[in-house]
Amino acid sequence: MHTVVIGGGVIGLTTAYHLARDGETVTLVDARPTGLGASDVNAGWIVPAEAAPVPGPGVVLTSLKWMLRPDSPLYIRPSLEPAFLSFMFGMWRASNAKAQRAGFAGHLALAEHTVEVFDDYRADGMDFEMHSEGLLMAFTRKENLDHHLTHLDLVKRYGLEPTVLIGDDVRAHEPLLSDAVEGGLYFPKERHVDPGALARALHARLVAMGVDIVENAPVDSVEIRNDRVRAIRSGSRTFIGDRFLLAAGAWTGPLSRLFGTPLPVRPGKGYSIDVEPFGLRSATNLSDAKVAVTPLSRNLRLAGTMEFGGLDEDINQVRVDAILRVPTAYFRGWEPPTAAVTPQAGMRPMTPDGLPIMGRLGGLSNAFVSTGHGMLGVTLAPGSAAVMTDLILNDRPSPLLEPFTPARFSGGRSTARNDRRALNHA
């Protein structure tokens, strides 16, 4: 049997690998070279303990305040487009403690074996940088630390062994932290990778396994007969398969309309900036400011911000400068770099409730979707690949998929002309 995977980000690459490893013939089609965008422009964190959905208590009020600041961690471009308003209403509706806790539990279950699977990838010959020094969440505001303490019973249930560090205990753990830091949470089992190296390693392993990778082939039409996908097309090229997986990240929104099942996936732009090493013990979340700090062998990576706008990867220098200033409040001796840096932007696939969308795609008998992983693509990729492979190859829907079913969203068909217009705009 032959599965066509649409999308060459970390979700598409890992799922293609799991499918091929289980004996499936796989073609992977991407609109550009694999591993770009958010799959490269991210912190590289493998952090189930940090997997709470974005919507949560206080998010709406905080977001409204942040929208008044051009350098804030969040920017929402105002729009009266019905789909945009519906998305934002869905996010507001999901911004409560009960929904966030339930989503967090779903993410933790999906990522339960993530670390072991990354070890398996390395054992199978994938060469990428990976670190196991854990994750520190640092807080300058005690109320933010207190909120995260309410979820510790969940992470303990999955054996993640958090340590609460109050006052000088957090500086004893990480001497570079300033006196402004009130406390922190340390998770010793979390890891981080060089995300670009991970994507390249997955690509190389797929090629070695005989997977056909077709790059620079944006999908512009889908042939459907009798509720079954027969082929997808990119210009003059046609890709025929027995099964099709839509895993196109932030571009899933317009592409899903080609399959007759519009999904509420919108782009949330994030930035990363690589600077000189700083000597941190581990990956560190500057939690109040939403900036991730990742020590890699060649540099220190800062990643952050969330912009809800269009499907563009343009750089907003105001927001880049804000990211570079944030560590000043958290670290002793930090000064924003004076040498030129090269920021990058990537589009995270966001959903209204902050949860992935995984399962069968609409009423199509041979089409599936795996998208909407937001800022958790690296963390959730192995678990997502495993359950989607079992569903695609064996028709076994894992109970782990229940919180992420596409059926929780509904939508009608759109015209092919509007679909093409959306894709061209992207």
C-alpha positions as CSV (number, residue, x, y, z in Angstrom):
1,M,0.0,0.0,0.0
2,H,1.1,3.6,-0.7
3,T,0.5,6.6,1.5
4,V,1.1,10.2,0.3
5,V,2.1,12.6,3.1
6,I,1.5,16.3,2.4
7,G,3.9,18.4,4.5
8,G,7.6,18.2,5.2
9,G,7.7,19.7,8.7
10,V,8.6,17.7,11.8
11,I,5.1,16.2,12.0
12,G,5.1,15.0,8.3
13,L,8.7,13.8,8.5
14,T,8.2,11.8,11.7
15,T,5.0,10.2,10.5
16,A,6.5,9.4,7.1
17,Y,9.3,7.7,9.0
18,H,7.0,5.6,11.2
19,L,4.9,4.6,8.2
20,A,8.0,3.5,6.2
21,R,9.4,1.7,9.2
22,D,6.2,-0.3,9.3
23,G,6.5,-1.4,5.7
24,E,4.4,1.3,3.9
25,T,5.4,2.7,0.6
26,V,5.6,6.5,1.2
27,T,5.7,9.6,-0.9
28,L,6.2,12.9,0.9
29,V,5.2,16.1,-0.9
30,D,6.2,19.6,0.4
31,A,5.6,23.0,-1.1
32,R,9.2,23.9,-0.5
33,P,12.3,22.1,0.9
34,T,11.5,20.0,4.0
35,G,12.3,21.1,7.5
36,L,11.8,24.8,7.0
37,G,9.6,27.3,8.8
38,A,8.5,26.5,12.3
39,S,10.2,23.1,12.2
40,D,13.6,24.9,12.0
41,V,12.6,28.2,13.8
42,N,11.8,26.8,17.2
43,A,13.5,26.2,20.6
44,G,14.0,22.5,19.9
45,W,12.4,21.5,23.2
46,I,11.3,18.0,24.1
47,V,9.2,19.1,27.1
48,P,6.0,17.2,28.0
49,A,6.1,19.1,31.3
50,E,5.6,22.3,29.4
51,A,2.7,21.0,27.2
52,A,-0.2,22.9,28.6
53,P,-2.4,24.4,25.8
54,V,-2.0,28.1,25.1
55,P,-5.6,29.0,26.0
56,G,-6.0,29.1,29.8
57,P,-7.1,31.2,32.8
58,G,-6.3,34.9,32.4
59,V,-5.2,34.5,28.8
60,V,-7.9,36.8,27.3
61,L,-7.3,39.7,29.7
62,T,-3.5,39.4,29.4
63,S,-3.8,39.3,25.6
64,L,-5.9,42.4,25.5
65,K,-3.2,44.2,27.6
66,W,-0.4,42.9,25.4
67,M,-2.1,44.0,22.2
68,L,-1.5,47.6,23.2
69,R,2.2,47.1,23.2
70,P,4.1,46.6,19.9
71,D,6.9,44.7,21.6
72,S,4.7,42.4,23.7
73,P,4.9,38.5,23.5
74,L,1.5,38.4,21.7
75,Y,0.2,40.4,18.7
76,I,-3.2,39.8,17.1
77,R,-3.8,41.6,13.8
78,P,-7.5,42.8,14.0
79,S,-9.8,41.4,11.4
80,L,-13.6,41.2,10.8
81,E,-13.2,38.0,8.7
82,P,-15.8,35.5,10.0
83,A,-13.2,32.7,10.2
84,F,-10.9,34.9,12.2
85,L,-13.7,35.9,14.6
86,S,-14.8,32.3,15.0
87,F,-11.2,31.3,15.8
88,M,-10.8,34.0,18.4
89,F,-14.1,33.2,20.0
90,G,-13.1,29.5,20.2
91,M,-9.8,30.5,21.9
92,W,-11.7,32.7,24.3
93,R,-14.1,29.8,25.1
94,A,-11.2,27.5,25.7
95,S,-9.4,29.9,28.1
96,N,-10.5,28.3,31.3
97,A,-8.8,26.1,33.9
98,K,-10.9,23.0,33.2
99,A,-10.3,23.0,29.4
100,Q,-6.6,23.7,29.9
101,R,-6.1,21.0,32.4
102,A,-7.9,18.4,30.2
103,G,-5.8,19.5,27.2
104,F,-2.6,19.2,29.2
105,A,-3.6,15.7,30.3
106,G,-4.1,14.7,26.7
107,H,-0.8,16.1,25.6
108,L,1.0,14.3,28.5
109,A,-0.5,11.0,27.5
110,L,0.4,11.5,23.8
111,A,4.0,12.4,24.8
112,E,4.5,9.8,27.5
113,H,7.2,7.9,25.5
114,T,8.6,10.8,23.6
115,V,12.1,10.7,25.1
116,E,12.5,7.0,24.5
117,V,11.4,7.4,20.9
118,F,14.0,10.1,20.3
119,D,16.6,7.6,21.6
120,D,15.3,5.1,19.1
121,Y,15.7,7.7,16.3
122,R,19.4,8.1,17.3
123,A,19.8,4.3,17.5
124,D,18.5,4.0,14.0
125,G,21.3,6.2,12.6
126,M,19.8,9.7,12.8
127,D,22.5,12.1,13.7
128,F,21.3,15.2,15.5
129,E,22.4,17.2,18.5
130,M,20.4,16.3,21.6
131,H,20.9,17.4,25.3
132,S,19.5,15.9,28.5
133,E,20.2,18.6,31.1
134,G,16.5,19.1,31.8
135,L,14.3,22.3,31.7
136,L,14.2,25.2,34.1
137,M,11.1,27.4,34.2
138,A,12.1,30.8,35.7
139,F,9.5,33.3,37.1
140,T,9.9,36.9,38.1
141,R,6.2,37.0,39.1
142,K,5.1,34.7,41.9
143,E,1.5,34.5,40.7
144,N,2.7,32.9,37.5
145,L,4.7,30.3,39.4
146,D,1.7,29.6,41.6
147,H,-0.5,28.9,38.5
148,H,2.0,26.3,37.2
149,L,2.0,24.6,40.6
150,T,-1.6,23.7,40.1
151,H,-0.6,21.3,37.3
152,L,2.2,19.5,39.1
153,D,0.0,16.6,40.0
154,L,-0.5,15.9,36.3
155,V,3.2,15.9,35.5
156,K,4.1,13.8,38.5
157,R,1.6,11.2,37.3
158,Y,3.8,10.8,34.2
159,G,7.0,10.5,36.2
160,L,8.5,13.9,35.3
161,E,9.7,14.6,38.9
162,P,9.5,18.4,39.2
163,T,11.5,20.3,41.7
164,V,10.1,23.6,43.1
165,L,12.8,26.2,43.7
166,I,11.8,29.3,45.7
167,G,14.0,32.4,46.3
168,D,17.7,31.7,46.4
169,D,17.2,28.0,45.8
170,V,16.6,28.8,42.1
171,R,19.9,30.8,42.0
172,A,21.7,27.9,43.6
173,H,20.4,25.8,40.8
174,E,21.3,28.3,38.1
175,P,23.8,30.9,39.3
176,L,23.3,33.1,36.2
177,L,19.8,34.0,37.3
178,S,19.2,37.6,38.7
179,D,17.7,38.6,42.0
180,A,14.5,39.5,40.1
181,V,13.7,35.8,39.7
182,E,11.2,34.8,42.4
183,G,11.5,31.1,41.8
184,G,11.3,28.3,39.3
185,L,10.4,24.8,38.4
186,Y,13.1,22.3,37.3
187,F,12.2,19.2,35.3
188,P,15.2,16.9,35.1
189,K,13.9,14.6,32.4
190,E,13.2,17.1,29.7
191,R,15.5,17.4,26.7
192,H,16.3,19.7,23.8
193,V,17.6,19.2,20.3
194,D,18.9,21.3,17.4
195,P,15.6,21.3,15.5
196,G,17.2,22.0,12.1
197,A,19.6,19.1,12.6
198,L,16.7,16.9,13.6
199,A,14.7,17.7,10.4
200,R,17.8,17.1,8.3
201,A,18.4,13.7,10.0
202,L,14.8,12.6,9.4
203,H,15.0,13.6,5.8
204,A,18.3,11.7,5.2
205,R,16.9,8.6,7.0
206,L,13.7,8.7,4.8
207,V,15.8,8.9,1.7
208,A,17.9,5.9,2.9
209,M,14.6,4.0,3.5
210,G,13.4,4.6,0.0
211,V,10.8,7.2,0.7
212,D,10.2,9.4,-2.3
213,I,10.5,13.1,-1.2
214,V,9.2,15.6,-3.6
215,E,10.1,19.2,-2.7
216,N,8.9,22.6,-4.1
217,A,5.5,21.0,-5.1
218,P,2.7,23.1,-3.6
219,V,-0.6,21.1,-3.8
220,D,-3.2,23.0,-5.7
221,S,-6.0,20.5,-6.3
222,V,-7.4,17.2,-4.9
223,E,-9.3,14.6,-6.9
224,I,-12.1,13.0,-4.9
225,R,-14.5,10.4,-6.1
226,N,-17.2,8.7,-4.1
227,D,-15.8,10.0,-0.8
228,R,-12.3,8.7,-1.6
229,V,-9.2,10.7,-2.5
230,R,-7.8,9.4,-5.8
231,A,-4.9,11.9,-6.2
232,I,-3.4,15.2,-5.4
233,R,-1.9,17.6,-7.9
234,S,0.8,20.2,-8.0
235,G,0.8,22.0,-11.3
236,S,1.3,19.3,-13.9
237,R,2.4,16.7,-11.4
238,T,0.0,14.1,-10.1
239,F,0.5,12.0,-7.0
240,I,-1.7,8.9,-6.7
241,G,-1.9,6.9,-3.5
242,D,-4.1,4.5,-1.5
243,R,-4.1,6.8,1.5
244,F,-3.3,10.5,2.1
245,L,-2.2,12.3,5.2
246,L,-2.5,16.1,5.5
247,A,0.3,17.3,7.7
248,A,1.0,20.7,6.3
249,G,1.4,22.7,9.5
250,A,0.2,26.3,9.4
251,W,-0.8,25.8,5.7
252,T,-3.3,23.1,6.6
253,G,-6.1,25.7,6.8
254,P,-6.3,26.5,3.1
255,L,-5.3,23.0,2.0
256,S,-8.0,21.3,4.1
257,R,-10.6,23.2,2.0
258,L,-9.3,21.4,-1.1
259,F,-10.3,18.2,0.7
260,G,-13.8,19.6,1.4
261,T,-13.3,19.8,5.1
262,P,-12.2,23.3,6.3
263,L,-10.2,23.1,9.5
264,P,-9.6,26.1,11.9
265,V,-5.8,26.1,11.7
266,R,-4.3,29.6,11.7
267,P,-0.7,30.7,11.6
268,G,1.0,31.9,14.8
269,K,4.3,33.5,13.9
270,G,7.3,33.0,16.1
271,Y,10.9,34.1,16.0
272,S,14.2,32.7,16.8
273,I,17.6,34.4,17.1
274,D,20.9,32.7,17.5
275,V,23.5,34.5,19.7
276,E,26.8,33.8,21.4
277,P,26.8,31.0,24.1
278,F,26.0,32.2,27.6
279,G,26.9,29.3,29.9
280,L,23.5,28.2,31.1
281,R,23.2,24.8,32.7
282,S,20.0,23.8,30.8
283,A,17.2,25.0,28.6
284,T,15.4,27.8,30.4
285,N,12.0,29.3,30.0
286,L,11.7,32.9,30.9
287,S,8.2,32.2,31.7
288,D,6.6,35.5,32.4
289,A,7.9,37.0,29.1
290,K,7.3,33.8,27.0
291,V,10.9,33.5,25.8
292,A,12.6,30.1,25.4
293,V,16.4,30.0,25.8
294,T,18.2,27.0,24.4
295,P,21.9,26.3,24.8
296,L,23.3,24.5,21.8
297,S,26.9,23.5,21.0
298,R,27.4,26.3,18.5
299,N,25.3,29.1,20.0
300,L,22.5,30.2,22.3
301,R,19.0,30.3,20.8
302,L,16.3,32.7,21.9
303,A,12.8,31.9,20.7
304,G,9.5,33.6,21.3
305,T,6.5,35.8,20.5
306,M,3.2,34.9,18.9
307,E,1.7,36.9,16.1
308,F,-1.7,36.0,14.7
309,G,-1.8,37.5,11.2
310,G,-1.3,36.2,7.7
311,L,0.8,33.4,6.3
312,D,4.0,35.4,5.9
313,E,7.4,35.0,7.5
314,D,8.4,38.7,7.4
315,I,10.6,39.9,10.2
316,N,9.3,42.6,12.6
317,Q,12.5,44.1,14.1
318,V,10.6,45.6,17.0
319,R,9.6,42.2,18.2
320,V,13.1,40.8,17.6
321,D,14.6,43.6,19.7
322,A,12.1,42.8,22.5
323,I,13.1,39.2,22.6
324,L,16.8,40.2,22.9
325,R,16.0,42.5,25.8
326,V,14.0,40.0,27.8
327,P,17.0,38.1,29.4
328,T,18.2,41.3,30.9
329,A,15.6,40.9,33.7
330,Y,16.4,37.3,34.3
331,F,20.2,36.8,33.9
332,R,23.1,38.5,35.6
333,G,25.4,40.1,33.1
334,W,23.1,39.8,30.1
335,E,23.4,42.5,27.4
336,P,21.7,42.4,24.0
337,P,24.2,41.5,21.3
338,T,25.8,44.5,19.6
339,A,27.0,42.4,16.6
340,A,24.5,41.8,13.8
341,V,22.2,38.9,14.3
342,T,20.0,37.1,11.8
343,P,16.5,36.5,13.1
344,Q,14.2,33.9,11.6
345,A,10.4,33.6,11.6
346,G,8.3,30.5,11.3
347,M,4.5,29.9,11.3
348,R,3.2,27.7,14.0
349,P,-0.1,25.8,13.3
350,M,-2.5,27.1,15.9
351,T,-6.0,25.9,16.7
352,P,-8.7,27.6,18.8
353,D,-8.5,25.3,21.8
354,G,-4.7,24.9,21.6
355,L,-4.9,21.1,20.8
356,P,-3.7,19.3,17.7
357,I,-6.2,18.0,15.1
358,M,-5.6,14.3,14.4
359,G,-7.7,11.6,12.9
360,R,-9.7,10.9,9.8
361,L,-10.3,13.9,7.6
362,G,-14.0,14.6,7.2
363,G,-16.1,11.8,5.6
364,L,-13.2,10.7,3.3
365,S,-12.5,7.0,3.7
366,N,-8.7,7.2,3.0
367,A,-7.7,10.7,4.1
368,F,-6.2,11.7,7.4
369,V,-4.9,14.8,9.1
370,S,-2.2,15.5,11.7
371,T,-1.7,19.2,12.4
372,G,-2.2,22.1,14.8
373,H,0.6,21.1,17.2
374,G,1.3,24.8,17.9
375,M,4.5,25.3,19.8
376,L,4.7,21.6,20.7
377,G,5.7,20.1,17.4
378,V,9.0,18.5,18.5
379,T,7.5,17.3,21.8
380,L,4.4,15.7,20.3
381,A,5.8,14.5,17.0
382,P,6.8,10.9,18.0
383,G,3.6,10.2,19.8
384,S,1.5,11.7,17.0
385,A,3.4,9.7,14.4
386,A,2.9,6.5,16.3
387,V,-0.9,6.8,16.8
388,M,-1.5,8.1,13.2
389,T,0.6,5.3,11.7
390,D,-1.6,2.8,13.6
391,L,-4.7,4.5,12.4
392,I,-3.6,4.7,8.8
393,L,-2.1,1.2,8.4
394,N,-4.3,-0.8,10.8
395,D,-7.5,1.2,11.1
396,R,-7.0,1.3,14.9
397,P,-8.0,4.6,16.4
398,S,-6.0,4.9,19.7
399,P,-7.8,6.3,22.7
400,L,-5.0,8.9,22.8
401,L,-6.6,10.5,19.7
402,E,-9.9,11.2,21.4
403,P,-9.1,14.8,22.6
404,F,-7.7,15.7,19.2
405,T,-10.5,14.5,16.9
406,P,-11.2,16.7,13.8
407,A,-14.9,16.0,14.5
408,R,-14.8,18.7,17.3
409,F,-14.8,21.3,14.5
410,S,-17.4,21.5,11.7
411,G,-17.4,23.4,8.4
412,G,-18.8,23.4,4.9
413,R,-17.3,23.1,1.5
414,S,-15.6,26.0,-0.3
415,T,-15.2,26.6,-3.9
416,A,-12.1,25.6,-5.7
417,R,-11.5,29.2,-6.8
418,N,-11.5,30.4,-3.3
419,D,-9.2,27.6,-2.3
420,R,-6.7,28.5,-5.0
421,R,-6.9,32.2,-3.9
422,A,-6.1,31.3,-0.3
423,L,-3.2,29.1,-1.3
424,N,-1.8,31.8,-3.6
425,H,-2.2,34.4,-0.8
426,A,-0.2,32.0,1.5
